Amino acid sequence: MLTPKNNIIIGIIIALLVVASYNVDANPIEFVEGLPNLAIVVEEMLLVEPKYVPTAIWAMFETIQMAFIGTIVGFVIALPLSMLSARNLNSKYVYGPVRALLAAIRTFPSILWAILFVIMVGLGPFAGVLAIIMYTIGFVSKLQYEAIETIDSDPMDAVGSIGVSKWQLIRYVVIPESASHLLSHLLYMFDYNIRQTSILGLVGAGGIGFYIINYIKFFEYGKAAVFMLVVLVSVLIIDWVSVKIRDKYIIKSQHGMEVTTK
C-alpha cells in the first residue's frame, strides 16, 4: 500500500539510484549503440564447432569434480564453525571472534582466492578446489548459523534443563531441527560452485572456464560457444536433480508428506 511514508522511501531510493548511476557513468545511449556489436558476437557464436564437444565434456567433468570436492570439504569445515558462531549456543567471547574470521573469509570472492592459491600451488584445478573450499566455508557458515539461531528455543530449553552437554544438545536438537536447512544450503552451494568454477579458469585455476576464457580472448566465439553450451546443459541437469532432492527430502520434512514429482 502506498502511504506518504512509503512514497518518501521510494523517492529516496529513486534519487539514490540516479546519483549512483551518474557516479558509475551508466549511459543507456552507449548501451543501445553497443547492441550491434553484441549481435555480431551472437552471430559468430552460432557457428558452433561440434568437434570440440568431447573436450568440452571432459573439461566440464573436471569442473564438476572440483565443485564437488570443494563443496563437500568446505561444508564439513563450515558446520562446526557455524555451531561456534551461533549466538544461542555460545557466549559473545566465542561467537564474536569466529564470526569475524568468517567475515574475513567472505571478504574475498572465489576468484581472488583462486589467484592466491595459484600463487601458492601453481596453475591447475587444485588451486580452484582450494578457492571453492574457502568460499564455501565463508558462506555456508553464515547461512547455517543464521538457520541455527532461528530454531525454536522451547526444545532447546527442555533438553538443556535435564543437564545434557552442549555436544548432546547439538546432536539431538540443533542438527535435527536445522537438517532441512543444512541440506538446502549444501545443494545451493554445489549448484553455485558449479557456475563459479566455470570462471576460475580466468586465472588459471582449471575447469572448463580455462577454455572459455581463452577462446573468447582470441575472439574464437564459435569454439567458446561449444563449451558454454555444455555448461548450460550441465547446470540444467544439476538444477533438475536438485529439485528432485528438495522435493523428496526438504519439502517432505517440512510438511510431513510425500511430494509427487513428474
C-alpha positions as CSV (number, residue, x, y, z in Angstrom):
1,M,0.0,0.0,0.0
2,L,1.3,3.4,-1.0
3,T,1.4,5.8,2.0
4,P,3.1,9.2,2.3
5,K,5.9,7.4,4.3
6,N,6.3,4.8,1.6
7,N,6.3,7.4,-1.1
8,I,9.1,9.2,0.6
9,I,11.2,6.0,0.8
10,I,10.5,5.2,-2.8
11,G,11.6,8.7,-3.8
12,I,14.8,8.4,-1.8
13,I,15.6,5.1,-3.5
14,I,15.0,6.6,-6.9
15,A,17.2,9.6,-6.1
16,L,20.0,7.3,-4.8
17,L,19.6,5.2,-8.0
18,V,20.0,8.3,-10.2
19,V,23.0,9.6,-8.2
20,A,24.7,6.1,-8.2
21,S,24.1,5.8,-12.0
22,Y,25.7,9.2,-12.6
23,N,28.7,8.2,-10.4
24,V,29.4,5.0,-12.3
25,D,28.8,6.6,-15.7
26,A,25.8,4.5,-16.6
27,N,24.7,5.7,-20.0
28,P,21.7,4.0,-21.7
29,I,22.7,5.6,-25.0
30,E,26.0,3.8,-25.1
31,F,24.2,0.5,-24.3
32,V,21.9,1.0,-27.3
33,E,24.8,1.9,-29.6
34,G,26.6,-1.2,-28.5
35,L,23.8,-3.6,-29.4
36,P,25.1,-4.2,-33.0
37,N,28.4,-5.4,-31.5
38,L,26.5,-7.9,-29.4
39,A,24.7,-9.1,-32.5
40,I,28.0,-9.8,-34.2
41,V,29.2,-11.8,-31.3
42,V,26.0,-13.8,-31.1
43,E,26.1,-14.5,-34.9
44,E,29.7,-15.8,-34.5
45,M,28.7,-18.0,-31.5
46,L,26.0,-19.6,-33.6
47,L,28.8,-21.1,-35.8
48,V,29.3,-24.0,-33.3
49,E,32.2,-26.4,-33.9
50,P,31.0,-29.8,-32.9
51,K,34.5,-31.4,-32.9
52,Y,35.2,-29.7,-29.6
53,V,32.3,-31.4,-27.8
54,P,34.4,-34.3,-26.3
55,T,37.0,-31.8,-25.0
56,A,34.2,-29.7,-23.5
57,I,32.5,-32.6,-21.8
58,W,35.8,-33.7,-20.3
59,A,36.5,-30.2,-19.1
60,M,33.0,-30.0,-17.6
61,F,33.6,-33.3,-15.8
62,E,36.7,-31.8,-14.3
63,T,34.7,-28.7,-13.3
64,I,32.1,-30.8,-11.5
65,Q,34.8,-32.8,-9.7
66,M,36.3,-29.5,-8.5
67,A,33.0,-28.2,-7.3
68,F,32.1,-31.4,-5.6
69,I,35.3,-31.7,-3.7
70,G,35.3,-28.0,-2.8
71,T,31.7,-28.1,-1.7
72,I,31.9,-31.2,0.5
73,V,35.2,-30.3,2.2
74,G,34.2,-26.7,2.7
75,F,30.8,-27.9,4.1
76,V,32.4,-30.2,6.6
77,I,34.7,-27.5,7.8
78,A,31.8,-24.9,7.9
79,L,29.5,-27.0,10.0
80,P,31.4,-26.8,13.3
81,L,32.3,-23.2,12.6
82,S,28.6,-22.4,12.2
83,M,27.9,-24.0,15.6
84,L,30.6,-21.8,17.2
85,S,29.1,-18.8,15.5
86,A,25.5,-19.2,16.7
87,R,24.5,-16.7,19.4
88,N,22.1,-19.1,21.0
89,L,24.8,-21.7,21.6
90,N,27.8,-19.7,22.7
91,S,28.8,-16.6,24.5
92,K,29.9,-13.4,22.7
93,Y,33.5,-14.2,23.5
94,V,33.2,-17.4,21.3
95,Y,30.9,-16.4,18.5
96,G,32.4,-12.9,18.1
97,P,35.9,-13.9,17.0
98,V,34.6,-16.8,14.9
99,R,32.2,-14.5,13.1
100,A,35.0,-12.0,12.5
101,L,37.1,-14.8,10.9
102,L,34.2,-15.9,8.7
103,A,33.6,-12.3,7.7
104,A,37.2,-12.0,6.7
105,I,36.9,-15.2,4.6
106,R,33.8,-13.9,2.8
107,T,35.5,-10.6,2.1
108,F,37.3,-12.1,-0.9
109,P,35.4,-13.6,-3.8
110,S,36.4,-17.0,-5.0
111,I,38.3,-15.7,-8.0
112,L,40.6,-13.7,-5.6
113,W,41.1,-16.8,-3.5
114,A,41.9,-18.6,-6.8
115,I,44.6,-16.1,-7.6
116,L,46.1,-16.5,-4.1
117,F,46.2,-20.3,-4.4
118,V,47.6,-20.2,-7.9
119,I,50.5,-18.2,-6.5
120,M,50.8,-20.8,-3.7
121,V,50.4,-24.1,-5.5
122,G,50.7,-23.2,-9.2
123,L,48.3,-23.4,-12.1
124,G,45.7,-26.1,-12.3
125,P,42.5,-27.4,-10.7
126,F,44.0,-27.9,-7.2
127,A,44.1,-24.1,-6.8
128,G,40.5,-23.9,-7.9
129,V,39.4,-26.6,-5.4
130,L,41.1,-24.6,-2.6
131,A,39.4,-21.4,-3.7
132,I,36.0,-23.2,-3.7
133,I,36.7,-24.6,-0.2
134,M,37.4,-21.2,1.2
135,Y,34.3,-19.6,-0.4
136,T,32.1,-22.4,0.8
137,I,33.4,-22.1,4.3
138,G,32.6,-18.4,4.5
139,F,29.1,-18.6,3.1
140,V,27.8,-21.9,4.4
141,S,28.9,-21.0,7.9
142,K,26.9,-17.7,7.7
143,L,23.8,-19.4,6.2
144,Q,23.9,-22.2,8.8
145,Y,24.4,-20.2,11.9
146,E,21.6,-17.9,10.9
147,A,19.4,-21.0,10.5
148,I,20.5,-22.3,13.9
149,E,19.6,-19.0,15.5
150,T,16.0,-19.4,14.2
151,I,15.5,-22.7,16.0
152,D,12.6,-22.7,18.4
153,S,14.0,-22.2,21.9
154,D,11.5,-24.5,23.6
155,P,13.0,-27.8,22.6
156,M,16.5,-26.4,23.4
157,D,15.4,-25.3,26.8
158,A,13.7,-28.5,27.5
159,V,16.7,-30.6,26.6
160,G,19.1,-28.2,28.3
161,S,17.1,-28.4,31.6
162,I,17.9,-32.0,32.1
163,G,21.6,-31.3,32.2
164,V,22.8,-32.6,28.9
165,S,26.2,-31.5,27.5
166,K,26.4,-29.0,24.6
167,W,27.5,-31.7,22.3
168,Q,24.4,-33.7,23.1
169,L,22.3,-30.6,22.7
170,I,23.8,-30.1,19.2
171,R,23.4,-33.7,18.3
172,Y,19.8,-34.3,19.4
173,V,18.3,-30.9,18.9
174,V,20.3,-28.4,16.8
175,I,21.2,-30.7,13.9
176,P,17.8,-32.4,13.6
177,E,16.0,-29.1,13.8
178,S,18.3,-27.5,11.2
179,A,18.7,-30.6,9.0
180,S,16.4,-29.3,6.2
181,H,18.3,-26.0,6.1
182,L,21.6,-27.9,6.1
183,L,20.6,-30.0,3.0
184,S,19.2,-26.9,1.3
185,H,22.5,-25.0,1.9
186,L,24.5,-27.9,0.6
187,L,22.5,-28.2,-2.7
188,Y,22.7,-24.4,-3.1
189,M,26.4,-24.2,-2.7
190,F,27.1,-27.1,-5.0
191,D,24.9,-25.5,-7.7
192,Y,26.6,-22.2,-7.1
193,N,30.1,-23.6,-7.1
194,I,29.5,-25.3,-10.5
195,R,28.8,-21.9,-12.0
196,Q,31.6,-20.2,-10.1
197,T,34.1,-22.8,-11.0
198,S,33.3,-22.2,-14.7
199,I,35.1,-18.8,-14.5
200,L,38.0,-19.7,-12.3
201,G,39.9,-20.6,-15.5
202,L,40.3,-16.9,-16.0
203,V,43.2,-17.0,-13.5
204,G,44.4,-20.5,-14.5
205,A,42.6,-22.4,-11.7
206,G,41.4,-25.2,-14.0
207,G,38.0,-26.3,-15.1
208,I,36.0,-25.5,-18.3
209,G,36.4,-21.8,-17.7
210,F,40.0,-22.1,-18.9
211,Y,38.9,-23.0,-22.4
212,I,36.0,-20.5,-22.5
213,I,38.2,-17.5,-21.4
214,N,41.0,-18.4,-23.8
215,Y,38.7,-18.8,-26.8
216,I,36.9,-15.5,-26.0
217,K,40.3,-13.8,-25.5
218,F,41.2,-14.7,-29.1
219,F,37.7,-13.9,-30.5
220,E,37.0,-17.6,-31.3
221,Y,33.4,-17.3,-30.2
222,G,32.2,-20.4,-32.1
223,K,34.6,-22.6,-30.1
224,A,33.7,-20.9,-26.9
225,A,30.0,-21.5,-27.6
226,V,30.5,-25.2,-27.5
227,F,31.9,-25.1,-24.0
228,M,29.3,-22.6,-22.9
229,L,26.6,-24.9,-24.2
230,V,28.0,-27.8,-22.3
231,V,28.0,-25.7,-19.1
232,L,24.3,-24.7,-19.8
233,V,23.2,-28.3,-20.2
234,S,25.1,-29.5,-17.1
235,V,23.6,-26.7,-15.0
236,L,20.1,-27.6,-16.2
237,I,20.7,-31.2,-15.3
238,I,22.0,-30.3,-11.8
239,D,19.1,-28.0,-11.3
240,W,16.7,-30.8,-12.1
241,V,18.4,-33.2,-9.8
242,S,18.4,-30.6,-7.0
243,V,14.7,-30.0,-7.4
244,K,14.1,-33.8,-7.1
245,I,16.2,-34.0,-3.9
246,R,14.5,-30.9,-2.4
247,D,11.0,-32.3,-3.2
248,K,11.8,-35.7,-1.7
249,Y,13.7,-34.7,1.5
250,I,13.3,-30.9,2.3
251,I,9.7,-30.2,1.4
252,K,8.7,-33.6,2.7
253,S,10.3,-33.0,6.1
254,Q,8.8,-29.5,6.4
255,H,5.2,-30.6,5.5
256,G,5.3,-34.2,6.7
257,M,4.2,-35.7,3.4
258,E,5.5,-37.1,0.2
259,V,5.7,-34.8,-2.7
260,T,5.0,-36.4,-6.0
261,T,7.1,-35.1,-8.9
262,K,6.9,-35.6,-12.6
